Amino acid sequence: MTSLPLVFDAPRRGRPPRHLADLDADGRRAAVAELGLPGYRADQLARHYFTRFEHEPARMTDLPATARDAVGGALFPPLLTEVRSLEADAGTTRKTLWRLHDGALVESVLMKYPGRITACISSQAGCGMACPFCATGQGGLTRNLSTAEIVDQVRAAARVAADGGLGSEPGRLSNVVFMGMGEPLANYPRLAAALHRLIAPAPDGFGLSRRSITVSTVGLVPAIAKLAAEDLDVTLAVSLHAPDDELRDTLVPVNTRWKVGEVLAAADGYAARTGRRYSIEYAMIRGVNDQGWRADLLGDLLAPRLAHVNLIPLNPTPGSQWDASPKKVEREFVRRLEARGVSVTVRDTRGRDIDGACGQLAAAGGDELMPPLRV
Ligand code: SAH
């Protein structure tokens, strides 16, 4: 008898196991029925997950032991294994590097501000958008995350917040931003399902408010239109980084497909649908996109629109020639935008000493290069 080819023993890269968080209400009921459990267990499990942030059946002590065993492997396979967590900003910023079932690495960041706690999460392992200033963009795309791999980052963050793990009393996760690794709109079906779980009240989801969830995109125009039609009403952020196509073609390569004008028109369509303003993200890169005339051009483009500008001091990636704009240049950029009536904020630089929120932790490979854990 011949032995099976080795390939059957290889880990099935790219196929995360099914998890409760992948399923909607009907799917959950079907899954518990398959396991021979009564239908009401479906909502019981979901309440553990979405309201107590519990992902280990062994700790769901109101379930009979037989049911705990049955659901363990079938609905709660381990999705995210913590490689390490790093703290900064006096414990109010916590960045976690996760290893997925197939060895792929992703990261998420949890930040406590006065009045809100925000999780910054990843939608893909790696990213295919190739923006030259972004650490994740340099490594290319490994794979899309599953719905549950996205949702479980939020669960893990909510658990840390609830346990008082941000250097203070227990708190409630209030905001989620898709500004970790990946292009969320390039993983559309999984993203949309994850958004439904984030928004739905228990037992179907975490019950987060729609406007406190931000989806950040390079500007995939058809997907913006699709998201607008989905009635999810989450906040949209567009990574513009340049007001002119000539420069944006180089900073956000997908601009060669959808131009500045088309991207803004799609965002306008989104704003018209939700009635709320969108954000324009603009990384301030010294001598590249921070000239006064570009501020004027950006201001002219945005003045008639329902848009807000979020300037991000560039977080230089290892080996890059690029640096953040000087504060004086940044102030002048803000002044010119405000002179045109455009609202502007400058993002704070949380977690600089732990490699920011731009894929640098995963890019560093995890273990060897990181400073010791401080949790
Ligand atoms: N793919 C999505 C999410 C990416 S991360 C998007 O492009 O919008 C969220 C934001 O961080 C984006 O605006 C991205 O352009 C920006 N960013 C990436 N690398 C950065 C860096 N090194 N410094 C500052 N901002 C960066």
Boltz pocket constraint, residues with backbone or C-beta under 6 A from the ligand:
constraints:
  - pocket:
      binder: B
      contacts: [[A, 129], [A, 131], [A, 133], [A, 134], [A, 135], [A, 178], [A, 179], [A, 180], [A, 181], [A, 182], [A, 183], [A, 184], [A, 216], [A, 217], [A, 218], [A, 237], [A, 238], [A, 239], [A, 281], [A, 282], [A, 283], [A, 312], [A, 313], [A, 314], [A, 315], [A, 316], [A, 317], [A, 357], [A, 358]]
      max_distance: 6.0
